[in-house]
Amino acid sequence: MSIKNQLAEYLFLKKKDPNAKNTQWMKYMHGINRLSIFLFLFAIVVIIVKLLLKK
């Protein structure tokens, strides 16, 4: 399995099992996971920018 497929499944862009039932709790969990990934990436970008602009 490629990393691209794994990432798509993790971010819930692509279903792992098309016959699996979607529950409301799974939607909440995936939403929180997406939010935490984006916040982490944003923090990494801020740290890199601060390091590059440091004199």
VMD Tcl script that builds the backbone (N, CA, C; Angstrom):
set m [mol new atoms 165]
animate dup $m
set s [atomselect $m all]
$s set {name element resname resid chain x y z} {
  {N N MET 1 A 0.849 -1.182 0.000}
  {CA C MET 1 A 0.000 0.000 0.000}
  {C C MET 1 A 0.892 1.241 0.000}
  {N N SER 2 A 0.559 2.203 -0.817}
  {CA C SER 2 A 1.384 3.398 -0.911}
  {C C SER 2 A 1.063 4.370 0.216}
  {N N ILE 3 A 1.989 5.244 0.465}
  {CA C ILE 3 A 1.813 6.250 1.513}
  {C C ILE 3 A 0.642 7.164 1.168}
  {N N LYS 4 A 0.483 7.460 -0.126}
  {CA C LYS 4 A -0.620 8.330 -0.562}
  {C C LYS 4 A -1.971 7.706 -0.209}
  {N N ASN 5 A -2.127 6.406 -0.436}
  {CA C ASN 5 A -3.374 5.722 -0.093}
  {C C ASN 5 A -3.597 5.694 1.409}
  {N N GLN 6 A -2.537 5.435 2.169}
  {CA C GLN 6 A -2.663 5.405 3.622}
  {C C GLN 6 A -3.090 6.757 4.164}
  {N N LEU 7 A -2.487 7.826 3.634}
  {CA C LEU 7 A -2.841 9.172 4.078}
  {C C LEU 7 A -4.286 9.509 3.707}
  {N N ALA 8 A -4.707 9.126 2.516}
  {CA C ALA 8 A -6.080 9.379 2.087}
  {C C ALA 8 A -7.079 8.640 2.974}
  {N N GLU 9 A -6.748 7.411 3.354}
  {CA C GLU 9 A -7.632 6.653 4.236}
  {C C GLU 9 A -7.644 7.255 5.626}
  {N N TYR 10 A -6.499 7.702 6.109}
  {CA C TYR 10 A -6.426 8.267 7.453}
  {C C TYR 10 A -7.205 9.574 7.546}
  {N N LEU 11 A -7.089 10.398 6.518}
  {CA C LEU 11 A -7.813 11.670 6.519}
  {C C LEU 11 A -9.269 11.489 6.110}
  {N N PHE 12 A -9.668 10.235 5.902}
  {CA C PHE 12 A -11.037 9.880 5.556}
  {C C PHE 12 A -11.460 10.474 4.213}
  {N N LEU 13 A -10.486 10.616 3.300}
  {CA C LEU 13 A -10.787 11.049 1.944}
  {C C LEU 13 A -11.155 9.849 1.088}
  {N N LYS 14 A -10.671 8.685 1.499}
  {CA C LYS 14 A -10.936 7.445 0.784}
  {C C LYS 14 A -11.316 6.395 1.827}
  {N N LYS 15 A -12.419 5.679 1.572}
  {CA C LYS 15 A -12.874 4.670 2.531}
  {C C LYS 15 A -12.026 3.419 2.458}
  {N N LYS 16 A -11.696 2.872 3.627}
  {CA C LYS 16 A -10.963 1.617 3.689}
  {C C LYS 16 A -11.877 0.470 3.274}
  {N N ASP 17 A -13.081 0.457 3.823}
  {CA C ASP 17 A -14.073 -0.572 3.508}
  {C C ASP 17 A -15.349 0.129 3.052}
  {N N PRO 18 A -15.685 0.079 1.770}
  {CA C PRO 18 A -16.864 0.801 1.273}
  {C C PRO 18 A -18.181 0.313 1.886}
  {N N ASN 19 A -18.203 -0.904 2.438}
  {CA C ASN 19 A -19.432 -1.423 3.037}
  {C C ASN 19 A -19.563 -1.097 4.518}
  {N N ALA 20 A -18.549 -0.447 5.080}
  {CA C ALA 20 A -18.579 -0.135 6.508}
  {C C ALA 20 A -19.605 0.964 6.786}
  {N N LYS 21 A -20.296 0.814 7.907}
  {CA C LYS 21 A -21.314 1.789 8.296}
  {C C LYS 21 A -20.648 3.007 8.933}
  {N N ASN 22 A -21.062 4.190 8.517}
  {CA C ASN 22 A -20.551 5.424 9.099}
  {C C ASN 22 A -21.372 5.779 10.326}
  {N N THR 23 A -20.699 5.961 11.437}
  {CA C THR 23 A -21.390 6.397 12.643}
  {C C THR 23 A -21.031 7.849 12.904}
  {N N GLN 24 A -21.850 8.499 13.694}
  {CA C GLN 24 A -21.603 9.897 14.023}
  {C C GLN 24 A -20.296 10.047 14.800}
  {N N TRP 25 A -19.983 9.089 15.669}
  {CA C TRP 25 A -18.757 9.170 16.470}
  {C C TRP 25 A -17.515 9.051 15.599}
  {N N MET 26 A -17.581 8.247 14.561}
  {CA C MET 26 A -16.434 8.135 13.651}
  {C C MET 26 A -16.205 9.451 12.917}
  {N N LYS 27 A -17.285 10.115 12.540}
  {CA C LYS 27 A -17.149 11.414 11.880}
  {C C LYS 27 A -16.498 12.423 12.813}
  {N N TYR 28 A -16.902 12.430 14.082}
  {CA C TYR 28 A -16.297 13.328 15.064}
  {C C TYR 28 A -14.811 13.024 15.225}
  {N N MET 29 A -14.482 11.747 15.335}
  {CA C MET 29 A -13.095 11.343 15.529}
  {C C MET 29 A -12.226 11.765 14.342}
  {N N HIS 30 A -12.699 11.534 13.129}
  {CA C HIS 30 A -11.920 11.902 11.960}
  {C C HIS 30 A -11.793 13.419 11.830}
  {N N GLY 31 A -12.827 14.140 12.207}
  {CA C GLY 31 A -12.755 15.605 12.184}
  {C C GLY 31 A -11.713 16.126 13.151}
  {N N ILE 32 A -11.675 15.570 14.348}
  {CA C ILE 32 A -10.686 15.985 15.339}
  {C C ILE 32 A -9.278 15.608 14.873}
  {N N ASN 33 A -9.135 14.432 14.270}
  {CA C ASN 33 A -7.824 14.024 13.743}
  {C C ASN 33 A -7.344 14.978 12.663}
  {N N ARG 34 A -8.225 15.363 11.756}
  {CA C ARG 34 A -7.846 16.314 10.705}
  {C C ARG 34 A -7.405 17.637 11.314}
  {N N LEU 35 A -8.192 18.117 12.275}
  {CA C LEU 35 A -7.878 19.388 12.922}
  {C C LEU 35 A -6.507 19.329 13.585}
  {N N SER 36 A -6.216 18.250 14.289}
  {CA C SER 36 A -4.923 18.153 14.976}
  {C C SER 36 A -3.765 18.075 13.980}
  {N N ILE 37 A -3.950 17.391 12.862}
  {CA C ILE 37 A -2.892 17.324 11.844}
  {C C ILE 37 A -2.637 18.707 11.258}
  {N N PHE 38 A -3.701 19.433 10.927}
  {CA C PHE 38 A -3.516 20.766 10.345}
  {C C PHE 38 A -2.892 21.734 11.342}
  {N N LEU 39 A -3.268 21.659 12.611}
  {CA C LEU 39 A -2.660 22.523 13.621}
  {C C LEU 39 A -1.179 22.186 13.799}
  {N N PHE 40 A -0.845 20.901 13.784}
  {CA C PHE 40 A 0.549 20.493 13.888}
  {C C PHE 40 A 1.356 21.033 12.716}
  {N N LEU 41 A 0.840 20.883 11.502}
  {CA C LEU 41 A 1.555 21.387 10.321}
  {C C LEU 41 A 1.702 22.902 10.357}
  {N N PHE 42 A 0.671 23.596 10.823}
  {CA C PHE 42 A 0.737 25.056 10.953}
  {C C PHE 42 A 1.819 25.449 11.959}
  {N N ALA 43 A 1.897 24.741 13.078}
  {CA C ALA 43 A 2.912 25.036 14.085}
  {C C ALA 43 A 4.315 24.791 13.543}
  {N N ILE 44 A 4.489 23.737 12.771}
  {CA C ILE 44 A 5.793 23.457 12.165}
  {C C ILE 44 A 6.194 24.585 11.211}
  {N N VAL 45 A 5.238 25.057 10.416}
  {CA C VAL 45 A 5.516 26.160 9.484}
  {C C VAL 45 A 5.901 27.414 10.259}
  {N N VAL 46 A 5.189 27.716 11.338}
  {CA C VAL 46 A 5.505 28.899 12.150}
  {C C VAL 46 A 6.907 28.779 12.744}
  {N N ILE 47 A 7.262 27.611 13.241}
  {CA C ILE 47 A 8.609 27.421 13.810}
  {C C ILE 47 A 9.676 27.600 12.745}
  {N N ILE 48 A 9.456 27.041 11.568}
  {CA C ILE 48 A 10.441 27.181 10.481}
  {C C ILE 48 A 10.595 28.635 10.080}
  {N N VAL 49 A 9.480 29.356 9.950}
  {CA C VAL 49 A 9.549 30.772 9.575}
  {C C VAL 49 A 10.281 31.572 10.642}
  {N N LYS 50 A 10.004 31.303 11.904}
  {CA C LYS 50 A 10.703 32.016 12.990}
  {C C LYS 50 A 12.200 31.731 12.953}
  {N N LEU 51 A 12.579 30.482 12.687}
  {CA C LEU 51 A 14.003 30.162 12.612}
  {C C LEU 51 A 14.685 30.824 11.429}
  {N N LEU 52 A 13.980 30.921 10.313}
  {CA C LEU 52 A 14.562 31.537 9.123}
  {C C LEU 52 A 14.680 33.059 9.270}
  {N N LEU 53 A 13.760 33.685 9.997}
  {CA C LEU 53 A 13.772 35.140 10.143}
  {C C LEU 53 A 14.600 35.591 11.345}
  {N N LYS 54 A 15.092 34.674 12.128}
  {CA C LYS 54 A 15.901 35.016 13.300}
  {C C LYS 54 A 17.246 35.597 12.849}
  {N N LYS 55 A 17.638 36.678 13.487}
  {CA C LYS 55 A 18.893 37.339 13.091}
  {C C LYS 55 A 19.984 37.054 14.059}
}
mol reanalyze $m
mol bondsrecalc $m
mol representation Tube
mol addrep $m
